[in-house]
Amino acid sequence: MNKHLISMAVAATILTSCGGAKTTTAEADKFNYTVEQFADLQILRYKVPGFEELTLKQKELIYYLAEAAQEGRDILFDQNGKYNLRIRRMLEAVYTNYQGDKTTPDFKNMEVYLKRVWFSNGIHHHYGTEKFVPGFSQDFLKQAVLGLDAGLLPLAEGQTAGQLCDELFPVIFDPAIMPKRVNQADGEDLVLTSACNYYDGVTQKEAEDFYGAMKDPKDETPVSYGLNSRLVKENGKLQEKVWKVGGLYTQAIEKIVYWLKKAEAVAENDAQKAVITKLIQFYETGNLKDFDEYAILWVKDLDSRIDFVNGFTESYGDPLGMKASWESLVNFKDIESTHRTEIISSNAQWFEDHSPVDKSFKKDEVKGVSAKVITAAILAGDLYPATAIGINLPNANWIRAHHGSKSVTIGNITDAYNKAAHGNGFNEEFVYSDTERQLIDAYSDLTDELHTDLHECLGHGSGKLLPGVDPDALKAYGSTIEEARADLFGLYYVADPKLVELKLLSSPEAYKAQYYTYLMNGLMTQLVRIEPGNTVEEAHMRNRQLIARWVFEKGAADKVVELVKKDGKTYVVINDYEKVRELFGELLAEIQRIKSTGDFAGARSLVENYAVKVDPALHAEILERYKKLNLAPYKGFVNPKYELVTDENGNITDVTVAYDEGYVEQMLRYSKDYSPLPSVNN
């Protein structure tokens, strides 16, 4: 999936609603967006405006799709690490059945650890991918586990509680075991050194050779090889264990299919019904041709108000960028706010034609670009609890070229971020002067929205691969390069007079707010998400630092962008905004060349030179300044809770939505009601 994650700057600076009518402060005060805060995380809730106005059939459809979404939760836990389900279930058993003193530091720290495991769908950080460091002792946890009824524990057949501890404790407590969920360090075997559960007993070279042998360079409509399987070596032979009904993860997939069939029966129209039918077929066969046919049908369904993503979609969790984690998003179109994205998508050919990239890398004809603002109804899998604010699908380049793509901006999620960030002191601490703060206050809500729209609607769909270029040619660097390409497309065009002409921006100066917050984030403030001594690993963070550091270096001679000291603190100062745009255009042209030609060496050089390394002195300063604000650098959500209302005959008369569930309540309920997988999945 190509998705736009919220940045530190966006989270801190946009303060107003981005969907539909603007919400007044009085109205916002009636809804409590903040749930709780712990570790480096803040848990929020989001509203689903407009749900009550949907028809009963549409509400019922959302309910069934939401149930299908929630049934896939265990899949992601297992994909993120082979021990995650056992660790989660063991900790949940202790948390809910512990009879000792729950006020001790050990218990409290175990509670925080469990909350982090829930948030990250495993024992590694959801963003940085490093393994959590427990704040409680092994002795405490062992005594707690041994004190439980063995029937409450995720024991293998014949296994004792003590043996369970012996198996799982090194994974939890030893920092040398599975230290990174996704390792991107240049020169290392990225498969063997990554803890994700997409490969077993396989080296990076073996995996690359295995899938390389499958590919036909002459095939203009290749399937997404390896997308829905674990690659394992058994008896010395490589083979795929496919995720499907009757295959790996069948217990969860059967539940997903059950609810999809219920949704199929209440589809809004024949086109949507065909989409659901084909998705069910893919789950039943595991055939990637079926998946492509489903993706094409999904792209072409533009009339349905209700829409959804459900399946193996997100490839950032695989160090090779091929295998996809499970996720789901159920949503409906925000009709009023979609007007903005429709203007952008209807001008897609103009933007492509005027792009600063070489003509040979541009699309002659932009096809099927659709864009809309949506209201999220449920988040699941790799979009829960942390989620994107914009999405563009499908991933297959040939489908995008021949059939188009769908791009969405998630209006109510962005709105929740905005409301929760109001008045948090971030800008006062990190923005250089009143001049920049006034720009941000005046324009950043609009420019943030537009940058997301341009990134998703056009950026990911722009450009083309030259004939014969392998879509996976950039290997581990592919995700960073793709995100940088889409971000640069948005950055270049948010400053274009065309946006004023289209009445999407009111002032030709508005883009400066986006340029300032983006460069501040890429050069400085996103560092609050990095632990001291670590490098930048996550693809979106690498993308932003790559862009910011490249522009900073290339403009250094003319002092286009500077890092200056004021009162002992470091700030970003932009001296020449027009030159910044020129540099964004130059880098966009180079990154599109790398993408179009499959230039692995060029991608590696850019990423390793600009995107990875961290200045330790600046890092320490930013962490210290941020700490004083008492803010959490990462945010995620609890979902609303939907319930069917029936009459005395069992007929559905309504679907209600409630927002009062807490974080722990929801996580324990999900583990009880939506946990069909066994603890070990081989």
Buried (B, 14 or more C-beta within 10 A) or exposed (E): BBBBBBBBBBBBBBBBBBBBEEBEEEEBEEEEBEBEBBBBBBBBBBBBBBBEEBEEEBBBBBBBBBBBBBBBBBBBBBBBBBBBBBBBBBBBBBBEEBEEEEEEEBBEBBBBBBBBBBBBBBBBBBBBBBBBEBBBBEEBBBEBBBEBEEEBBBBEEEBEBEEBBEEBBBBBBEEEEBBBBBBBBEEBBBBBBBBBBBBBEBBBEBBBEBBEEEBEEEEEEBBBBBBBBBBBBEEEEBEBBBBBBEBBBBBBBBBBBBBBBBBBEBBBEEBBBBBBBBBBBBBBBBBBEBBBBBBBBBBBBEEBBBBBBBBBBBBBBBBBBBBBBBBBBBBBBBEEBBEBBBBBBEBBBEBBEEBBBEEEBBBEEBBBBBBBBBBBBBBBBBBBBBBBBBBBBBBBBBBBBBBBBBBBBBBBBBBBBBBBBEEBEBBEBBBBEEEBBEBBBBBBBBBBBBBBBBBBBBBBBBBBBEEEBBBBBBBBBBBBBBBBBBBBBBBBBBBBEBBBEBEBBEEEBBBBBBBBBBBBBBBBBBBBBBEEEEEBBBBBBBBBBBBBBBBBEBBEEEEBBBEEEEEEBBBBBBEBBEBBBBBBBBBBBBBBBBBBBBBBEBBBEBBBEBBBEBBEEBBEBBBEBBEEBEBBBBBBBBBBBBEBEEEEEEEBEEBBBEBEBEBBEBBBEBBEEBBBBBBEBE
